[in-house]
Amino acid sequence: MQLQIINDIRRVPGRQWQRLNLAGCPFLDYRFLSALEASGCAGGGRGWQAQHLALFEGEALVGAMPLYLKSHSAGEFVFDWAWADAYERNGFSYYPKLVCAVPFTPVAGPRLLSAPGVRHETVAAQLIEAALGHARKLGVSSLHFLFPNESDARLISRHAGMMERRDVQFHWHNRGYRSFTEYLGAMSADKRKKIKRERRRVAEQGVRVDMLPGDALGERDWNRFYDFYRITHAAHASFHHLNRAFFHAIGENMAQRIVMAMARMGGEVVAGALFFLGDGALYGRYWGAAARIADLHFETCYHRPIEWCIENNIARFEAGAQGGHKLQRGLTPVTTRSVHWLSHPLFRAAVGEFLAGEKRGMGKYKAALEAHSPFRNV
C-alpha cells in the first residue's frame, strides 16, 4: 500500500472516498468535508490545514483518515487550552499540532476509514502509524484523535504513548414510542409538566415549528438560516466558524441528508435549526434566531426534533456537545472519547496522570446524571 498526504480533500476521488467505511456518518461524507474546505471554513488560513492520510493499493483508495494541522484549539470541543498554556509557560510551543477530527463537529464516528473487502484492523494500524510518523516528521507537539467511535478508540489506544480521554454528551433514544404523548408519559411528573409548559408557551406566542426536508429548501431559506446563525453567534459574542458559501454548498449537494426546523411567527420565519440524517440518527448541529422568544430554543432544538424522530421511527437524536440542561428534556448521558499522543515525555506523563483522575471523575459525573434520570423506573 502507498501512503499519500492530501492537502485538499478534492484531490481524492470523491466516489472512492464514499466507498469507505463511513458508518453512515454524514459528517464524514465527502460532500460535507469538501464543502468545509471549498468554502474556506476549514483551510490553512483558518488554522485547519488539511493533511489527510490516504492509503492506495494501485489506484484504489483502501483507507483514509481526516487529519488537520492546527494552529489553535478552536472548533474542536475537546478542550486542551490548559495543556497549551502549560507548554507555553515552560518555554515550549504547543502549536502546531495534528488533529484527526471533523472540523466544528463534536459527533462520534469512525476515524480510521477502510474500504470494503480489506481487513479493517490492518488498514487502521497503518493509518495510526502513518499519523504518528507524520507527527514526528513535522516535529509537532502532539497528535489528537477527537470523537472516534468506541471501536476505533480501542484500536488507537493500543499504540504506545496513546492516552484516552472521556467526556459526556446527552443523546435521546427512541424506545419504540408511538407518539410524543407516549414519550412524555414515560417521564417523571415534574419533567413532563416542564416540557408541556415550554411547548405551550411557544404556541401561545403564535409560533409554529415545521421540520422541512433538505430538498424543500431554496436559496432564500439558506440565506435566512445563515443570517439567523450569524446573528445568534454575535449576540453571544462567539465566533461563527461557518460561512454562507458552506451552507449553500451542503444545501445543494447534501439535501437528502438534511432536515431544517423552521419557526414561523405570524407568517414570518423567526428562527431555524439545522439537522443531519445518518446511521439511524438525527444530528442537531446549528441554530439561530432573529429575536429572543421564550422557550423557542428548546422547542426548535429539542422538543420538535424529538417529536419528528418519533414520527419517522428514528432511533437516536444527538443534540451536540455539553449542556446538562438537556437531561431534564429527555436526553440522557453517553460517554464520548478522544485519544491523545504528546511528543514530550514529561508532558505526556503529566497529562497521563491528569487524564486518569479526570476519567474517574467523569465516571462519577455520569453516574450522578443517571441517578437523576428524567424517566420513571430508570
C-alpha positions as semicolon CSV with decimal commas, in nm:
position;residue;x (nm);y (nm);z (nm)
1;M;0,000;0,000;0,000
2;Q;0,116;0,353;-0,076
3;L;0,053;0,643;0,161
4;Q;-0,022;0,994;0,040
5;I;-0,062;1,315;0,241
6;I;-0,352;1,507;0,087
7;N;-0,372;1,884;0,148
8;D;-0,709;1,924;-0,025
9;I;-0,974;1,655;0,001
10;R;-1,091;1,736;-0,352
11;R;-0,769;1,570;-0,474
12;V;-0,913;1,237;-0,357
13;P;-1,163;1,076;-0,597
14;G;-1,499;1,151;-0,435
15;R;-1,656;0,825;-0,548
16;Q;-1,375;0,625;-0,387
17;W;-1,399;0,821;-0,059
18;Q;-1,772;0,748;-0,044
19;R;-1,699;0,374;-0,061
20;L;-1,501;0,384;0,262
21;N;-1,645;0,262;0,589
22;L;-1,819;0,586;0,687
23;A;-2,078;0,403;0,902
24;G;-2,349;0,630;0,768
25;C;-2,196;0,935;0,937
26;P;-2,299;1,245;0,738
27;F;-2,000;1,444;0,864
28;L;-1,752;1,206;0,703
29;D;-1,939;1,236;0,376
30;Y;-1,707;1,361;0,103
31;R;-1,956;1,639;0,023
32;F;-1,954;1,770;0,381
33;L;-1,576;1,772;0,415
34;S;-1,522;1,921;0,070
35;A;-1,780;2,194;0,144
36;L;-1,581;2,291;0,454
37;E;-1,261;2,319;0,254
38;A;-1,401;2,471;-0,066
39;S;-1,583;2,743;0,132
40;G;-1,266;2,829;0,325
41;C;-1,418;2,741;0,663
42;A;-1,153;2,473;0,709
43;G;-0,827;2,574;0,548
44;G;-0,474;2,684;0,624
45;G;-0,585;3,045;0,660
46;R;-0,832;2,943;0,931
47;G;-0,590;2,722;1,121
48;W;-0,718;2,395;0,973
49;Q;-0,456;2,289;0,717
50;A;-0,562;1,960;0,557
51;Q;-0,313;1,675;0,597
52;H;-0,548;1,387;0,519
53;L;-0,393;1,042;0,507
54;A;-0,485;0,830;0,206
55;L;-0,379;0,469;0,155
56;F;-0,384;0,343;-0,202
57;E;-0,344;-0,004;-0,344
58;G;-0,264;0,074;-0,702
59;E;-0,517;0,340;-0,793
60;A;-0,778;0,219;-0,545
61;L;-0,831;0,406;-0,219
62;V;-0,834;0,144;0,058
63;G;-0,800;0,361;0,368
64;A;-0,812;0,721;0,484
65;M;-0,801;0,946;0,789
66;P;-0,934;1,304;0,811
67;L;-0,633;1,491;0,951
68;Y;-0,552;1,860;1,000
69;L;-0,252;2,064;1,108
70;K;-0,390;2,306;1,368
71;S;-0,251;2,641;1,483
72;H;-0,510;2,677;1,762
73;S;-0,766;2,466;1,953
74;A;-1,086;2,638;1,842
75;G;-1,370;2,438;1,689
76;E;-1,267;2,105;1,845
77;F;-1,497;2,058;2,151
78;V;-1,226;1,862;2,333
79;F;-1,061;2,126;2,544
80;D;-0,683;2,130;2,575
81;W;-0,626;2,501;2,636
82;A;-0,467;2,423;2,975
83;W;-0,220;2,186;2,808
84;A;-0,125;2,456;2,559
85;D;-0,080;2,706;2,843
86;A;0,144;2,464;3,035
87;Y;0,362;2,415;2,726
88;E;0,398;2,788;2,671
89;R;0,476;2,862;3,038
90;N;0,758;2,611;3,020
91;G;0,908;2,756;2,705
92;F;0,769;2,505;2,454
93;S;0,533;2,555;2,160
94;Y;0,209;2,357;2,170
95;Y;0,109;2,473;1,823
96;P;0,108;2,349;1,559
97;K;-0,045;2,013;1,644
98;L;-0,209;1,738;1,437
99;V;-0,578;1,666;1,485
100;C;-0,781;1,377;1,342
101;A;-1,134;1,516;1,351
102;V;-1,426;1,662;1,161
103;P;-1,395;2,040;1,199
104;F;-1,654;2,206;1,426
105;T;-1,836;1,875;1,475
106;P;-1,850;1,703;1,817
107;V;-2,005;1,384;1,683
108;A;-1,858;1,040;1,746
109;G;-1,790;0,823;1,443
110;P;-1,522;0,625;1,263
111;R;-1,186;0,798;1,222
112;L;-0,994;0,507;1,069
113;L;-1,167;0,458;0,736
114;S;-1,126;0,143;0,529
115;A;-1,273;0,017;0,204
116;P;-1,496;-0,291;0,170
117;G;-1,302;-0,611;0,120
118;V;-0,992;-0,512;0,316
119;R;-0,913;-0,607;0,676
120;H;-1,004;-0,302;0,882
121;E;-0,754;-0,372;1,161
122;T;-0,467;-0,391;0,912
123;V;-0,559;-0,063;0,743
124;A;-0,628;0,103;1,079
125;A;-0,284;0,008;1,215
126;Q;-0,114;0,153;0,906
127;L;-0,312;0,476;0,935
128;I;-0,228;0,520;1,304
129;E;0,143;0,453;1,246
130;A;0,139;0,688;0,948
131;A;-0,020;0,964;1,158
132;L;0,241;0,915;1,431
133;G;0,520;0,914;1,173
134;H;0,385;1,232;1,015
135;A;0,366;1,400;1,358
136;R;0,729;1,313;1,429
137;K;0,841;1,425;1,083
138;L;0,669;1,761;1,124
139;G;0,802;1,797;1,478
140;V;0,461;1,891;1,619
141;S;0,385;1,880;1,989
142;S;0,102;1,632;1,970
143;L;-0,148;1,421;1,779
144;H;-0,516;1,409;1,880
145;F;-0,799;1,179;1,770
146;L;-1,127;1,355;1,853
147;F;-1,460;1,173;1,889
148;P;-1,360;0,833;1,747
149;N;-1,625;0,568;1,795
150;E;-1,556;0,311;2,066
151;S;-1,403;0,050;1,836
152;D;-1,162;0,295;1,670
153;A;-1,072;0,447;2,008
154;R;-0,980;0,098;2,126
155;L;-0,756;0,038;1,823
156;I;-0,584;0,376;1,861
157;S;-0,528;0,330;2,236
158;R;-0,333;0,008;2,177
159;H;-0,044;0,205;2,031
160;A;0,238;0,312;2,260
161;G;0,205;0,654;2,417
162;M;-0,166;0,694;2,338
163;M;-0,388;0,824;2,619
164;E;-0,768;0,802;2,619
165;R;-0,983;1,087;2,746
166;R;-1,355;1,066;2,821
167;D;-1,641;1,312;2,830
168;V;-2,019;1,306;2,841
169;Q;-2,280;1,412;2,586
170;F;-2,658;1,390;2,601
171;H;-2,847;1,181;2,344
172;W;-3,212;1,089;2,308
173;H;-3,306;0,725;2,245
174;N;-3,630;0,610;2,087
175;R;-3,770;0,327;2,296
176;G;-4,043;0,246;2,048
177;Y;-4,261;0,547;2,131
178;R;-4,573;0,573;1,918
179;S;-4,630;0,941;1,991
180;F;-4,481;1,237;2,173
181;T;-4,756;1,197;2,431
182;E;-4,649;0,839;2,499
183;Y;-4,288;0,956;2,528
184;L;-4,386;1,219;2,785
185;G;-4,579;0,953;2,973
186;A;-4,252;0,769;3,039
187;M;-4,110;1,071;3,222
188;S;-4,147;1,178;3,582
189;A;-4,435;1,415;3,650
190;D;-4,225;1,728;3,708
191;K;-4,021;1,682;3,388
192;R;-4,336;1,606;3,189
193;K;-4,503;1,923;3,317
194;K;-4,195;2,132;3,240
195;I;-4,184;2,021;2,877
196;K;-4,558;2,072;2,833
197;R;-4,525;2,422;2,977
198;E;-4,236;2,510;2,745
199;R;-4,423;2,386;2,437
200;R;-4,743;2,563;2,543
201;R;-4,560;2,892;2,595
202;V;-4,417;2,876;2,241
203;A;-4,759;2,801;2,093
204;E;-4,923;3,081;2,291
205;Q;-4,682;3,328;2,132
206;G;-4,815;3,223;1,793
207;V;-4,505;3,027;1,690
208;R;-4,521;2,709;1,481
209;V;-4,216;2,494;1,410
210;D;-4,208;2,285;1,090
211;M;-3,949;2,018;1,007
212;L;-3,858;2,059;0,640
213;P;-3,656;1,812;0,429
214;G;-3,345;1,945;0,260
215;D;-3,490;1,921;-0,090
216;A;-3,770;2,162;0,013
217;L;-3,519;2,436;0,098
218;G;-3,430;2,704;-0,151
219;E;-3,165;2,975;-0,174
220;R;-3,377;3,216;0,028
221;D;-3,414;2,962;0,310
222;W;-3,039;2,906;0,329
223;N;-2,965;3,280;0,325
224;R;-3,216;3,334;0,602
225;F;-3,079;3,047;0,808
226;Y;-2,723;3,176;0,775
227;D;-2,837;3,519;0,891
228;F;-3,002;3,363;1,199
229;Y;-2,687;3,163;1,271
230;R;-2,464;3,470;1,239
231;I;-2,694;3,694;1,449
232;T;-2,713;3,439;1,730
233;H;-2,336;3,395;1,748
234;A;-2,291;3,773;1,753
235;A;-2,546;3,805;2,035
236;H;-2,340;3,560;2,243
237;A;-2,010;3,724;2,144
238;S;-1,888;3,396;1,994
239;F;-1,711;3,338;1,665
240;H;-1,914;3,176;1,387
241;H;-1,689;2,928;1,209
242;L;-1,914;2,865;0,908
243;N;-1,994;3,099;0,621
244;R;-2,275;3,145;0,374
245;A;-2,091;2,954;0,100
246;F;-2,069;2,643;0,319
247;F;-2,443;2,634;0,388
248;H;-2,527;2,682;0,022
249;A;-2,286;2,401;-0,074
250;I;-2,439;2,144;0,162
251;G;-2,787;2,260;0,068
252;E;-2,709;2,192;-0,297
253;N;-2,515;1,868;-0,258
254;M;-2,647;1,701;0,060
255;A;-3,019;1,778;0,055
256;Q;-3,118;1,416;0,124
257;R;-2,912;1,422;0,444
258;I;-3,063;1,745;0,580
259;V;-3,369;1,844;0,783
260;M;-3,435;2,200;0,895
261;A;-3,662;2,313;1,175
262;M;-3,817;2,642;1,068
263;A;-4,005;2,853;1,322
264;R;-4,275;3,090;1,198
265;M;-4,448;3,363;1,395
266;G;-4,735;3,545;1,231
267;G;-4,631;3,409;0,894
268;E;-4,274;3,534;0,932
269;V;-3,978;3,299;0,975
270;V;-3,806;3,392;1,302
271;A;-3,566;3,105;1,373
272;G;-3,419;2,787;1,235
273;A;-3,220;2,481;1,340
274;L;-3,023;2,253;1,110
275;F;-3,010;1,874;1,145
276;F;-2,836;1,595;0,956
277;L;-2,956;1,241;0,898
278;G;-2,747;0,926;0,904
279;D;-2,684;0,593;1,070
280;G;-3,043;0,574;1,202
281;A;-2,988;0,901;1,383
282;L;-3,073;1,269;1,364
283;Y;-2,786;1,503;1,450
284;G;-2,853;1,856;1,570
285;R;-2,577;2,097;1,473
286;Y;-2,656;2,467;1,419
287;W;-2,930;2,705;1,527
288;G;-3,014;3,074;1,510
289;A;-3,298;3,320;1,572
290;A;-3,379;3,676;1,474
291;A;-3,516;3,764;1,818
292;R;-3,540;3,627;2,172
293;I;-3,865;3,432;2,210
294;A;-3,932;3,247;2,535
295;D;-3,853;2,874;2,514
296;L;-3,816;2,880;2,135
297;H;-3,466;2,731;2,156
298;F;-3,597;2,430;2,350
299;E;-3,886;2,379;2,107
300;T;-3,676;2,417;1,792
301;C;-3,366;2,228;1,902
302;Y;-3,510;1,953;2,127
303;H;-3,886;1,903;2,156
304;R;-3,989;1,931;1,789
305;P;-3,692;1,725;1,659
306;I;-3,766;1,451;1,914
307;E;-4,130;1,453;1,806
308;W;-4,014;1,426;1,443
309;C;-3,787;1,132;1,530
310;I;-4,084;0,951;1,685
311;E;-4,299;1,024;1,380
312;N;-4,027;0,893;1,146
313;N;-3,905;0,599;1,358
314;I;-3,555;0,744;1,406
315;A;-3,365;0,553;1,673
316;R;-3,140;0,825;1,814
317;F;-3,112;1,201;1,839
318;E;-2,778;1,363;1,918
319;A;-2,811;1,729;2,010
320;G;-2,444;1,830;2,027
321;A;-2,184;1,888;2,294
322;Q;-2,225;1,994;2,656
323;G;-2,549;2,104;2,818
324;G;-2,666;1,945;3,142
325;H;-3,000;2,118;3,080
326;K;-3,064;1,855;2,813
327;L;-3,111;1,587;3,080
328;Q;-3,440;1,730;3,201
329;R;-3,562;1,742;2,842
330;G;-3,525;1,369;2,785
331;L;-3,166;1,339;2,661
332;T;-2,957;1,101;2,868
333;P;-2,577;1,083;2,924
334;V;-2,348;0,880;2,699
335;T;-1,969;0,853;2,701
336;T;-1,760;1,013;2,427
337;R;-1,388;0,959;2,372
338;S;-1,074;1,119;2,242
339;V;-0,722;0,976;2,225
340;H;-0,404;1,182;2,257
341;W;-0,030;1,148;2,196
342;L;0,216;1,409;2,321
343;S;0,572;1,408;2,192
344;H;0,741;1,541;2,506
345;P;0,780;1,252;2,756
346;L;0,747;1,467;3,071
347;F;0,433;1,640;2,948
348;R;0,297;1,306;2,833
349;A;0,346;1,165;3,185
350;A;0,184;1,469;3,349
351;V;-0,114;1,468;3,115
352;G;-0,150;1,092;3,163
353;E;-0,186;1,142;3,540
354;F;-0,438;1,419;3,483
355;L;-0,643;1,206;3,245
356;A;-0,653;0,913;3,487
357;G;-0,806;1,136;3,754
358;E;-1,036;1,306;3,506
359;K;-1,163;0,969;3,382
360;R;-1,257;0,867;3,739
361;G;-1,430;1,199;3,790
362;M;-1,615;1,169;3,460
363;G;-1,739;0,824;3,559
364;K;-1,879;0,963;3,884
365;Y;-2,037;1,255;3,698
366;K;-2,209;1,023;3,451
367;A;-2,334;0,800;3,735
368;A;-2,475;1,105;3,916
369;L;-2,655;1,214;3,599
370;E;-2,801;0,867;3,551
371;A;-2,928;0,875;3,909
372;H;-3,132;1,182;3,815
373;S;-3,285;1,034;3,502
374;P;-3,597;1,218;3,385
375;F;-3,767;0,885;3,321
376;R;-3,972;0,685;3,568
377;N;-3,841;0,346;3,685
378;V;-3,493;0,403;3,544
